[in-house]
Amino acid sequence: MAGSMLVVTLTCSDQDCDHEVVEAVWAQEQVELMVCDGCGCCLQAVGYADAVEVRPVARVPLSLAA
């Protein structure tokens, strides 16, 4: 998949849990499905940033050195 990715900073929605995570996602809809690894509550997005554009890589065979 090629295109721009979104880097999202997420915190747990439970005020007693201090879990914070940074994830790179393809679409904002993916953020809505994320849950806290610590307690299982929903994660809330608190910051967004654009990631670098991702492009497919072409495999090029390399010759072996003699």
N, CA, C and O atoms as a Tripos MOL2 file, in Angstrom:
@<TRIPOS>MOLECULE
protein
  264   263    66     0     0
PROTEIN
NO_CHARGES

@<TRIPOS>ATOM
      1 N           0.8480   -1.1720    0.0000 N.3       1 MET1
      2 CA          0.0000    0.0000    0.0000 C.3       1 MET1
      3 C           0.8900    1.2310    0.0000 C.2       1 MET1
      4 O           1.8390    1.3100    0.7810 O.2       1 MET1
      5 N           0.6020    2.1700   -0.8480 N.am      2 ALA2
      6 CA          1.3970    3.3900   -0.9290 C.3       2 ALA2
      7 C           0.5220    4.5860   -0.5860 C.2       2 ALA2
      8 O          -0.6990    4.5350   -0.7350 O.2       2 ALA2
      9 N           1.1450    5.6480   -0.1330 N.am      3 GLY3
     10 CA          0.4200    6.8520    0.2160 C.3       3 GLY3
     11 C           0.9370    7.4340    1.5110 C.2       3 GLY3
     12 O           1.9370    6.9670    2.0570 O.2       3 GLY3
     13 N           0.2590    8.4540    2.0020 N.am      4 SER4
     14 CA          0.6720    9.1060    3.2380 C.3       4 SER4
     15 C           0.1120    8.3800    4.4480 C.2       4 SER4
     16 O          -1.0250    7.9090    4.4440 O.2       4 SER4
     17 N           0.9310    8.3030    5.4740 N.am      5 MET5
     18 CA          0.4900    7.7260    6.7350 C.3       5 MET5
     19 C           0.2930    8.8490    7.7410 C.2       5 MET5
     20 O           0.8160    9.9520    7.5810 O.2       5 MET5
     21 N          -0.4660    8.5490    8.7710 N.am      6 LEU6
     22 CA         -0.7530    9.4950    9.8330 C.3       6 LEU6
     23 C          -0.1450    8.9500   11.1210 C.2       6 LEU6
     24 O          -0.3620    7.7880   11.4650 O.2       6 LEU6
     25 N           0.6110    9.7730   11.8330 N.am      7 VAL7
     26 CA          1.1700    9.3780   13.1210 C.3       7 VAL7
     27 C           0.2720    9.9680   14.2010 C.2       7 VAL7
     28 O           0.0330   11.1750   14.2360 O.2       7 VAL7
     29 N          -0.2230    9.0990   15.0820 N.am      8 VAL8
     30 CA         -1.2000    9.5080   16.0860 C.3       8 VAL8
     31 C          -0.6620    9.2180   17.4890 C.2       8 VAL8
     32 O          -0.1690    8.1210   17.7540 O.2       8 VAL8
     33 N          -0.7590   10.1920   18.3730 N.am      9 THR9
     34 CA         -0.4510    9.9820   19.7850 C.3       9 THR9
     35 C          -1.7680    9.7090   20.4940 C.2       9 THR9
     36 O          -2.7150   10.4900   20.3960 O.2       9 THR9
     37 N          -1.8170    8.5780   21.2160 N.am     10 LEU10
     38 CA         -3.0470    8.1500   21.8830 C.3      10 LEU10
     39 C          -2.8160    7.9840   23.3770 C.2      10 LEU10
     40 O          -1.7400    7.5640   23.8020 O.2      10 LEU10
     41 N          -3.8290    8.3150   24.1750 N.am     11 THR11
     42 CA         -3.7900    8.0540   25.6110 C.3      11 THR11
     43 C          -5.0290    7.2660   25.9980 C.2      11 THR11
     44 O          -6.0520    7.3190   25.3140 O.2      11 THR11
     45 N          -4.9280    6.5400   27.0930 N.am     12 CYS12
     46 CA         -6.0480    5.7360   27.5670 C.3      12 CYS12
     47 C          -7.1780    6.6380   28.0690 C.2      12 CYS12
     48 O          -6.9320    7.6760   28.6830 O.2      12 CYS12
     49 N          -8.4170    6.2280   27.7980 N.am     13 SER13
     50 CA         -9.5750    7.0130   28.2350 C.3      13 SER13
     51 C          -9.8560    6.8520   29.7300 C.2      13 SER13
     52 O         -10.6200    7.6330   30.2980 O.2      13 SER13
     53 N          -9.2490    5.8490   30.3760 N.am     14 ASP14
     54 CA         -9.3980    5.6470   31.8190 C.3      14 ASP14
     55 C          -8.4260    6.5810   32.5420 C.2      14 ASP14
     56 O          -7.2140    6.4850   32.3470 O.2      14 ASP14
     57 N          -8.9430    7.4690   33.3630 N.am     15 GLN15
     58 CA         -8.1030    8.4570   34.0400 C.3      15 GLN15
     59 C          -7.1300    7.8330   35.0320 C.2      15 GLN15
     60 O          -6.1240    8.4540   35.3760 O.2      15 GLN15
     61 N          -7.4090    6.6200   35.4960 N.am     16 ASP16
     62 CA         -6.5100    5.9380   36.4320 C.3      16 ASP16
     63 C          -5.3570    5.2300   35.7250 C.2      16 ASP16
     64 O          -4.4060    4.7970   36.3770 O.2      16 ASP16
     65 N          -5.4300    5.1110   34.4130 N.am     17 CYS17
     66 CA         -4.4000    4.4400   33.6150 C.3      17 CYS17
     67 C          -3.5550    5.5080   32.9260 C.2      17 CYS17
     68 O          -4.1050    6.4470   32.3510 O.2      17 CYS17
     69 N          -2.2440    5.3840   32.9730 N.am     18 ASP18
     70 CA         -1.3710    6.3980   32.3650 C.3      18 ASP18
     71 C          -0.7490    5.9260   31.0500 C.2      18 ASP18
     72 O           0.2840    6.4480   30.6310 O.2      18 ASP18
     73 N          -1.3670    4.9500   30.4030 N.am     19 HIS19
     74 CA         -0.8250    4.3800   29.1720 C.3      19 HIS19
     75 C          -0.9140    5.3790   28.0210 C.2      19 HIS19
     76 O          -1.9600    5.9820   27.7790 O.2      19 HIS19
     77 N           0.2110    5.5410   27.3150 N.am     20 GLU20
     78 CA          0.2560    6.4090   26.1360 C.3      20 GLU20
     79 C           1.0190    5.6680   25.0470 C.2      20 GLU20
     80 O           1.9920    4.9690   25.3300 O.2      20 GLU20
     81 N           0.5820    5.8180   23.8110 N.am     21 VAL21
     82 CA          1.2010    5.1060   22.6970 C.3      21 VAL21
     83 C           1.2100    6.0120   21.4630 C.2      21 VAL21
     84 O           0.3400    6.8680   21.3020 O.2      21 VAL21
     85 N           2.2050    5.8110   20.5970 N.am     22 VAL22
     86 CA          2.2820    6.5150   19.3210 C.3      22 VAL22
     87 C           2.1900    5.4610   18.2290 C.2      22 VAL22
     88 O           2.9620    4.5020   18.2280 O.2      22 VAL22
     89 N           1.2660    5.6250   17.3090 N.am     23 GLU23
     90 CA          1.0250    4.6530   16.2430 C.3      23 GLU23
     91 C           1.0270    5.3450   14.8860 C.2      23 GLU23
     92 O           0.6600    6.5150   14.7770 O.2      23 GLU23
     93 N           1.4400    4.6220   13.8600 N.am     24 ALA24
     94 CA          1.3330    5.0860   12.4780 C.3      24 ALA24
     95 C           0.1960    4.3140   11.8270 C.2      24 ALA24
     96 O           0.1880    3.0830   11.8450 O.2      24 ALA24
     97 N          -0.7630    5.0300   11.2540 N.am     25 VAL25
     98 CA         -1.9400    4.3910   10.6650 C.3      25 VAL25
     99 C          -2.1610    4.9220    9.2530 C.2      25 VAL25
    100 O          -1.6930    6.0050    8.9010 O.2      25 VAL25
    101 N          -2.8840    4.1370    8.4480 N.am     26 TRP26
    102 CA         -3.2150    4.5550    7.0830 C.3      26 TRP26
    103 C          -4.4310    5.4620    7.0460 C.2      26 TRP26
    104 O          -4.5220    6.3450    6.1940 O.2      26 TRP26
    105 N          -5.3780    5.2490    7.9740 N.am     27 ALA27
    106 CA         -6.6270    6.0170    7.9730 C.3      27 ALA27
    107 C          -7.0470    6.3190    9.4010 C.2      27 ALA27
    108 O          -6.7670    5.5500   10.3200 O.2      27 ALA27
    109 N          -7.7140    7.4320    9.5760 N.am     28 GLN28
    110 CA         -8.1590    7.8420   10.9030 C.3      28 GLN28
    111 C          -9.1410    6.8340   11.5010 C.2      28 GLN28
    112 O          -9.2430    6.7260   12.7230 O.2      28 GLN28
    113 N          -9.8660    6.0950   10.6530 N.am     29 GLU29
    114 CA        -10.8220    5.1070   11.1420 C.3      29 GLU29
    115 C         -10.1350    4.0050   11.9500 C.2      29 GLU29
    116 O         -10.7550    3.4120   12.8330 O.2      29 GLU29
    117 N          -8.8620    3.7250   11.6580 N.am     30 GLN30
    118 CA         -8.1320    2.7080   12.3980 C.3      30 GLN30
    119 C          -7.9570    3.0990   13.8680 C.2      30 GLN30
    120 O          -7.8950    2.2310   14.7380 O.2      30 GLN30
    121 N          -7.8780    4.3900   14.1420 N.am     31 VAL31
    122 CA         -7.6860    4.8770   15.5050 C.3      31 VAL31
    123 C          -8.8930    4.5310   16.3740 C.2      31 VAL31
    124 O          -8.7390    4.2460   17.5620 O.2      31 VAL31
    125 N         -10.0810    4.5530   15.7980 N.am     32 GLU32
    126 CA        -11.3040    4.2850   16.5470 C.3      32 GLU32
    127 C         -11.3670    2.8540   17.0680 C.2      32 GLU32
    128 O         -12.1230    2.5710   17.9970 O.2      32 GLU32
    129 N         -10.5870    1.9510   16.4870 N.am     33 LEU33
    130 CA        -10.6220    0.5440   16.8660 C.3      33 LEU33
    131 C          -9.5680    0.1670   17.8970 C.2      33 LEU33
    132 O          -9.5320   -0.9800   18.3430 O.2      33 LEU33
    133 N          -8.7140    1.0980   18.2850 N.am     34 MET34
    134 CA         -7.5950    0.7860   19.1710 C.3      34 MET34
    135 C          -8.0070    0.8170   20.6350 C.2      34 MET34
    136 O          -8.7520    1.6950   21.0730 O.2      34 MET34
    137 N          -7.4970   -0.1800   21.3950 N.am     35 VAL35
    138 CA         -7.7620   -0.2520   22.8280 C.3      35 VAL35
    139 C          -6.4470   -0.2940   23.5870 C.2      35 VAL35
    140 O          -5.4110   -0.6580   23.0310 O.2      35 VAL35
    141 N          -6.4920    0.0750   24.8400 N.am     36 CYS36
    142 CA         -5.3310    0.1260   25.7140 C.3      36 CYS36
    143 C          -4.8220   -1.2820   26.0120 C.2      36 CYS36
    144 O          -5.6060   -2.1670   26.3570 O.2      36 CYS36
    145 N          -3.5090   -1.4900   25.8800 N.am     37 ASP37
    146 CA         -2.9040   -2.7810   26.2270 C.3      37 ASP37
    147 C          -2.8850   -2.9910   27.7340 C.2      37 ASP37
    148 O          -2.8430   -4.1280   28.2030 O.2      37 ASP37
    149 N          -2.9140   -1.9060   28.4910 N.am     38 GLY38
    150 CA         -2.8430   -2.0110   29.9450 C.3      38 GLY38
    151 C          -4.1580   -2.4050   30.5970 C.2      38 GLY38
    152 O          -4.1650   -3.2400   31.5020 O.2      38 GLY38
    153 N          -5.2860   -1.8190   30.1550 N.am     39 CYS39
    154 CA         -6.5520   -2.0660   30.8500 C.3      39 CYS39
    155 C          -7.7090   -2.4400   29.9250 C.2      39 CYS39
    156 O          -8.7590   -2.8690   30.4040 O.2      39 CYS39
    157 N          -7.5400   -2.2870   28.6110 N.am     40 GLY40
    158 CA         -8.5930   -2.6640   27.6690 C.3      40 GLY40
    159 C          -9.5880   -1.5580   27.3370 C.2      40 GLY40
    160 O         -10.5090   -1.7770   26.5510 O.2      40 GLY40
    161 N          -9.4170   -0.3690   27.9230 N.am     41 CYS41
    162 CA        -10.3070    0.7520   27.6090 C.3      41 CYS41
    163 C          -9.9560    1.3330   26.2390 C.2      41 CYS41
    164 O          -8.9050    1.0260   25.6760 O.2      41 CYS41
    165 N         -10.8400    2.1700   25.7140 N.am     42 CYS42
    166 CA        -10.6080    2.8220   24.4220 C.3      42 CYS42
    167 C          -9.4640    3.8210   24.5430 C.2      42 CYS42
    168 O          -9.2860    4.4640   25.5770 O.2      42 CYS42
    169 N          -8.6880    3.9390   23.4590 N.am     43 LEU43
    170 CA         -7.6470    4.9530   23.3970 C.3      43 LEU43
    171 C          -8.2080    6.1980   22.7290 C.2      43 LEU43
    172 O          -9.0210    6.1040   21.8090 O.2      43 LEU43
    173 N          -7.7730    7.3670   23.1940 N.am     44 GLN44
    174 CA         -8.2160    8.6420   22.6480 C.3      44 GLN44
    175 C          -7.0390    9.3220   21.9550 C.2      44 GLN44
    176 O          -5.9390    9.3840   22.5050 O.2      44 GLN44
    177 N          -7.2720    9.8300   20.7510 N.am     45 ALA45
    178 CA         -6.2400   10.5470   20.0190 C.3      45 ALA45
    179 C          -6.0530   11.9280   20.6410 C.2      45 ALA45
    180 O          -7.0180   12.6680   20.8360 O.2      45 ALA45
    181 N          -4.8070   12.2640   20.9480 N.am     46 VAL46
    182 CA         -4.5060   13.5810   21.5200 C.3      46 VAL46
    183 C          -3.5620   14.3890   20.6370 C.2      46 VAL46
    184 O          -3.3020   15.5590   20.9180 O.2      46 VAL46
    185 N          -3.0440   13.7730   19.5670 N.am     47 GLY47
    186 CA         -2.1650   14.4960   18.6610 C.3      47 GLY47
    187 C          -2.0070   13.7730   17.3390 C.2      47 GLY47
    188 O          -1.9880   12.5440   17.2910 O.2      47 GLY47
    189 N          -1.8940   14.5410   16.2690 N.am     48 TYR48
    190 CA         -1.7370   13.9960   14.9260 C.3      48 TYR48
    191 C          -0.5420   14.6470   14.2460 C.2      48 TYR48
    192 O          -0.2330   15.8120   14.4950 O.2      48 TYR48
    193 N           0.1280   13.8860   13.3860 N.am     49 ALA49
    194 CA          1.2050   14.4200   12.5510 C.3      49 ALA49
    195 C           1.2530   13.5950   11.2700 C.2      49 ALA49
    196 O           0.9420   12.4040   11.2740 O.2      49 ALA49
    197 N           1.6460   14.2410   10.1770 N.am     50 ASP50
    198 CA          1.8100   13.5170    8.9210 C.3      50 ASP50
    199 C           3.1300   12.7770    8.9490 C.2      50 ASP50
    200 O           4.1530   13.3230    9.3620 O.2      50 ASP50
    201 N           3.1010   11.5340    8.5080 N.am     51 ALA51
    202 CA          4.3260   10.7510    8.3790 C.3      51 ALA51
    203 C           4.8650   10.9360    6.9750 C.2      51 ALA51
    204 O           4.2120   11.5390    6.1230 O.2      51 ALA51
    205 N           6.0410   10.4200    6.7400 N.am     52 VAL52
    206 CA          6.6050   10.5040    5.3950 C.3      52 VAL52
    207 C           5.7670    9.6630    4.4460 C.2      52 VAL52
    208 O           5.1080    8.7110    4.8630 O.2      52 VAL52
    209 N           5.7960   10.0170    3.1770 N.am     53 GLU53
    210 CA          5.0550    9.2590    2.1820 C.3      53 GLU53
    211 C           5.7150    7.9030    2.0020 C.2      53 GLU53
    212 O           6.9390    7.7990    1.9210 O.2      53 GLU53
    213 N           4.9020    6.8790    1.9410 N.am     54 VAL54
    214 CA          5.3950    5.5200    1.7810 C.3      54 VAL54
    215 C           5.2180    5.1200    0.3240 C.2      54 VAL54
    216 O           4.1300    5.2530   -0.2350 O.2      54 VAL54
    217 N           6.2840    4.6320   -0.2830 N.am     55 ARG55
    218 CA          6.2350    4.1990   -1.6740 C.3      55 ARG55
    219 C           6.6530    2.7480   -1.7770 C.2      55 ARG55
    220 O           7.4780    2.2840   -0.9890 O.2      55 ARG55
    221 N           6.0960    2.0210   -2.7400 N.am     56 PRO56
    222 CA          6.5220    0.6270   -2.9280 C.3      56 PRO56
    223 C           7.9990    0.5690   -3.3060 C.2      56 PRO56
    224 O           8.5160    1.4620   -3.9780 O.2      56 PRO56
    225 N           8.6540   -0.4680   -2.8750 N.am     57 VAL57
    226 CA         10.0650   -0.6540   -3.1670 C.3      57 VAL57
    227 C          10.2030   -1.6830   -4.2750 C.2      57 VAL57
    228 O           9.6010   -2.7540   -4.2120 O.2      57 VAL57
    229 N          10.9810   -1.3660   -5.2720 N.am     58 ALA58
    230 CA         11.2410   -2.3110   -6.3660 C.3      58 ALA58
    231 C          12.4450   -3.1550   -5.9870 C.2      58 ALA58
    232 O          13.4860   -2.6250   -5.6010 O.2      58 ALA58
    233 N          12.3020   -4.4580   -6.0980 N.am     59 ARG59
    234 CA         13.4250   -5.3530   -5.8110 C.3      59 ARG59
    235 C          14.3290   -5.4190   -7.0310 C.2      59 ARG59
    236 O          13.8810   -5.7100   -8.1400 O.2      59 ARG59
    237 N          15.6040   -5.1440   -6.8100 N.am     60 VAL60
    238 CA         16.5830   -5.1690   -7.8870 C.3      60 VAL60
    239 C          17.6180   -6.2250   -7.5330 C.2      60 VAL60
    240 O          18.2530   -6.1360   -6.4820 O.2      60 VAL60
    241 N          17.8010   -7.2260   -8.3930 N.am     61 PRO61
    242 CA         18.8120   -8.2430   -8.0920 C.3      61 PRO61
    243 C          20.2140   -7.6350   -8.1270 C.2      61 PRO61
    244 O          20.5430   -6.8650   -9.0290 O.2      61 PRO61
    245 N          21.0150   -7.9800   -7.1610 N.am     62 LEU62
    246 CA         22.3840   -7.4800   -7.0840 C.3      62 LEU62
    247 C          23.3290   -8.5790   -7.5610 C.2      62 LEU62
    248 O          23.1180   -9.7590   -7.2840 O.2      62 LEU62
    249 N          24.3610   -8.1780   -8.2720 N.am     63 SER63
    250 CA         25.3490   -9.1660   -8.7030 C.3      63 SER63
    251 C          26.3060   -9.4330   -7.5510 C.2      63 SER63
    252 O          26.5870   -8.5500   -6.7400 O.2      63 SER63
    253 N          26.7950  -10.6500   -7.4920 N.am     64 LEU64
    254 CA         27.7260  -11.0300   -6.4310 C.3      64 LEU64
    255 C          29.1390  -10.5790   -6.7860 C.2      64 LEU64
    256 O          29.5530  -10.6490   -7.9430 O.2      64 LEU64
    257 N          29.8610  -10.1230   -5.7920 N.am     65 ALA65
    258 CA         31.2480   -9.6740   -6.0220 C.3      65 ALA65
    259 C          32.1170  -10.8930   -6.3240 C.2      65 ALA65
    260 O          31.9050  -11.9720   -5.7700 O.2      65 ALA65
    261 N          33.0970  -10.7070   -7.2110 N.am     66 ALA66
    262 CA         33.9670  -11.8280   -7.6010 C.3      66 ALA66
    263 C          35.0500  -12.0580   -6.5830 C.2      66 ALA66
    264 O          35.8710  -12.9590   -6.7470 O.2      66 ALA66
@<TRIPOS>BOND
     1     1     2 1
     2     2     3 1
     3     3     4 2
     4     3     5 am
     5     5     6 1
     6     6     7 1
     7     7     8 2
     8     7     9 am
     9     9    10 1
    10    10    11 1
    11    11    12 2
    12    11    13 am
    13    13    14 1
    14    14    15 1
    15    15    16 2
    16    15    17 am
    17    17    18 1
    18    18    19 1
    19    19    20 2
    20    19    21 am
    21    21    22 1
    22    22    23 1
    23    23    24 2
    24    23    25 am
    25    25    26 1
    26    26    27 1
    27    27    28 2
    28    27    29 am
    29    29    30 1
    30    30    31 1
    31    31    32 2
    32    31    33 am
    33    33    34 1
    34    34    35 1
    35    35    36 2
    36    35    37 am
    37    37    38 1
    38    38    39 1
    39    39    40 2
    40    39    41 am
    41    41    42 1
    42    42    43 1
    43    43    44 2
    44    43    45 am
    45    45    46 1
    46    46    47 1
    47    47    48 2
    48    47    49 am
    49    49    50 1
    50    50    51 1
    51    51    52 2
    52    51    53 am
    53    53    54 1
    54    54    55 1
    55    55    56 2
    56    55    57 am
    57    57    58 1
    58    58    59 1
    59    59    60 2
    60    59    61 am
    61    61    62 1
    62    62    63 1
    63    63    64 2
    64    63    65 am
    65    65    66 1
    66    66    67 1
    67    67    68 2
    68    67    69 am
    69    69    70 1
    70    70    71 1
    71    71    72 2
    72    71    73 am
    73    73    74 1
    74    74    75 1
    75    75    76 2
    76    75    77 am
    77    77    78 1
    78    78    79 1
    79    79    80 2
    80    79    81 am
    81    81    82 1
    82    82    83 1
    83    83    84 2
    84    83    85 am
    85    85    86 1
    86    86    87 1
    87    87    88 2
    88    87    89 am
    89    89    90 1
    90    90    91 1
    91    91    92 2
    92    91    93 am
    93    93    94 1
    94    94    95 1
    95    95    96 2
    96    95    97 am
    97    97    98 1
    98    98    99 1
    99    99   100 2
   100    99   101 am
   101   101   102 1
   102   102   103 1
   103   103   104 2
   104   103   105 am
   105   105   106 1
   106   106   107 1
   107   107   108 2
   108   107   109 am
   109   109   110 1
   110   110   111 1
   111   111   112 2
   112   111   113 am
   113   113   114 1
   114   114   115 1
   115   115   116 2
   116   115   117 am
   117   117   118 1
   118   118   119 1
   119   119   120 2
   120   119   121 am
   121   121   122 1
   122   122   123 1
   123   123   124 2
   124   123   125 am
   125   125   126 1
   126   126   127 1
   127   127   128 2
   128   127   129 am
   129   129   130 1
   130   130   131 1
   131   131   132 2
   132   131   133 am
   133   133   134 1
   134   134   135 1
   135   135   136 2
   136   135   137 am
   137   137   138 1
   138   138   139 1
   139   139   140 2
   140   139   141 am
   141   141   142 1
   142   142   143 1
   143   143   144 2
   144   143   145 am
   145   145   146 1
   146   146   147 1
   147   147   148 2
   148   147   149 am
   149   149   150 1
   150   150   151 1
   151   151   152 2
   152   151   153 am
   153   153   154 1
   154   154   155 1
   155   155   156 2
   156   155   157 am
   157   157   158 1
   158   158   159 1
   159   159   160 2
   160   159   161 am
   161   161   162 1
   162   162   163 1
   163   163   164 2
   164   163   165 am
   165   165   166 1
   166   166   167 1
   167   167   168 2
   168   167   169 am
   169   169   170 1
   170   170   171 1
   171   171   172 2
   172   171   173 am
   173   173   174 1
   174   174   175 1
   175   175   176 2
   176   175   177 am
   177   177   178 1
   178   178   179 1
   179   179   180 2
   180   179   181 am
   181   181   182 1
   182   182   183 1
   183   183   184 2
   184   183   185 am
   185   185   186 1
   186   186   187 1
   187   187   188 2
   188   187   189 am
   189   189   190 1
   190   190   191 1
   191   191   192 2
   192   191   193 am
   193   193   194 1
   194   194   195 1
   195   195   196 2
   196   195   197 am
   197   197   198 1
   198   198   199 1
   199   199   200 2
   200   199   201 am
   201   201   202 1
   202   202   203 1
   203   203   204 2
   204   203   205 am
   205   205   206 1
   206   206   207 1
   207   207   208 2
   208   207   209 am
   209   209   210 1
   210   210   211 1
   211   211   212 2
   212   211   213 am
   213   213   214 1
   214   214   215 1
   215   215   216 2
   216   215   217 am
   217   217   218 1
   218   218   219 1
   219   219   220 2
   220   219   221 am
   221   221   222 1
   222   222   223 1
   223   223   224 2
   224   223   225 am
   225   225   226 1
   226   226   227 1
   227   227   228 2
   228   227   229 am
   229   229   230 1
   230   230   231 1
   231   231   232 2
   232   231   233 am
   233   233   234 1
   234   234   235 1
   235   235   236 2
   236   235   237 am
   237   237   238 1
   238   238   239 1
   239   239   240 2
   240   239   241 am
   241   241   242 1
   242   242   243 1
   243   243   244 2
   244   243   245 am
   245   245   246 1
   246   246   247 1
   247   247   248 2
   248   247   249 am
   249   249   250 1
   250   250   251 1
   251   251   252 2
   252   251   253 am
   253   253   254 1
   254   254   255 1
   255   255   256 2
   256   255   257 am
   257   257   258 1
   258   258   259 1
   259   259   260 2
   260   259   261 am
   261   261   262 1
   262   262   263 1
   263   263   264 2
@<TRIPOS>SUBSTRUCTURE
     1 MET1         2 RESIDUE 1 A MET
     2 ALA2         6 RESIDUE 1 A ALA
     3 GLY3        10 RESIDUE 1 A GLY
     4 SER4        14 RESIDUE 1 A SER
     5 MET5        18 RESIDUE 1 A MET
     6 LEU6        22 RESIDUE 1 A LEU
     7 VAL7        26 RESIDUE 1 A VAL
     8 VAL8        30 RESIDUE 1 A VAL
     9 THR9        34 RESIDUE 1 A THR
    10 LEU10       38 RESIDUE 1 A LEU
    11 THR11       42 RESIDUE 1 A THR
    12 CYS12       46 RESIDUE 1 A CYS
    13 SER13       50 RESIDUE 1 A SER
    14 ASP14       54 RESIDUE 1 A ASP
    15 GLN15       58 RESIDUE 1 A GLN
    16 ASP16       62 RESIDUE 1 A ASP
    17 CYS17       66 RESIDUE 1 A CYS
    18 ASP18       70 RESIDUE 1 A ASP
    19 HIS19       74 RESIDUE 1 A HIS
    20 GLU20       78 RESIDUE 1 A GLU
    21 VAL21       82 RESIDUE 1 A VAL
    22 VAL22       86 RESIDUE 1 A VAL
    23 GLU23       90 RESIDUE 1 A GLU
    24 ALA24       94 RESIDUE 1 A ALA
    25 VAL25       98 RESIDUE 1 A VAL
    26 TRP26      102 RESIDUE 1 A TRP
    27 ALA27      106 RESIDUE 1 A ALA
    28 GLN28      110 RESIDUE 1 A GLN
    29 GLU29      114 RESIDUE 1 A GLU
    30 GLN30      118 RESIDUE 1 A GLN
    31 VAL31      122 RESIDUE 1 A VAL
    32 GLU32      126 RESIDUE 1 A GLU
    33 LEU33      130 RESIDUE 1 A LEU
    34 MET34      134 RESIDUE 1 A MET
    35 VAL35      138 RESIDUE 1 A VAL
    36 CYS36      142 RESIDUE 1 A CYS
    37 ASP37      146 RESIDUE 1 A ASP
    38 GLY38      150 RESIDUE 1 A GLY
    39 CYS39      154 RESIDUE 1 A CYS
    40 GLY40      158 RESIDUE 1 A GLY
    41 CYS41      162 RESIDUE 1 A CYS
    42 CYS42      166 RESIDUE 1 A CYS
    43 LEU43      170 RESIDUE 1 A LEU
    44 GLN44      174 RESIDUE 1 A GLN
    45 ALA45      178 RESIDUE 1 A ALA
    46 VAL46      182 RESIDUE 1 A VAL
    47 GLY47      186 RESIDUE 1 A GLY
    48 TYR48      190 RESIDUE 1 A TYR
    49 ALA49      194 RESIDUE 1 A ALA
    50 ASP50      198 RESIDUE 1 A ASP
    51 ALA51      202 RESIDUE 1 A ALA
    52 VAL52      206 RESIDUE 1 A VAL
    53 GLU53      210 RESIDUE 1 A GLU
    54 VAL54      214 RESIDUE 1 A VAL
    55 ARG55      218 RESIDUE 1 A ARG
    56 PRO56      222 RESIDUE 1 A PRO
    57 VAL57      226 RESIDUE 1 A VAL
    58 ALA58      230 RESIDUE 1 A ALA
    59 ARG59      234 RESIDUE 1 A ARG
    60 VAL60      238 RESIDUE 1 A VAL
    61 PRO61      242 RESIDUE 1 A PRO
    62 LEU62      246 RESIDUE 1 A LEU
    63 SER63      250 RESIDUE 1 A SER
    64 LEU64      254 RESIDUE 1 A LEU
    65 ALA65      258 RESIDUE 1 A ALA
    66 ALA66      262 RESIDUE 1 A ALA
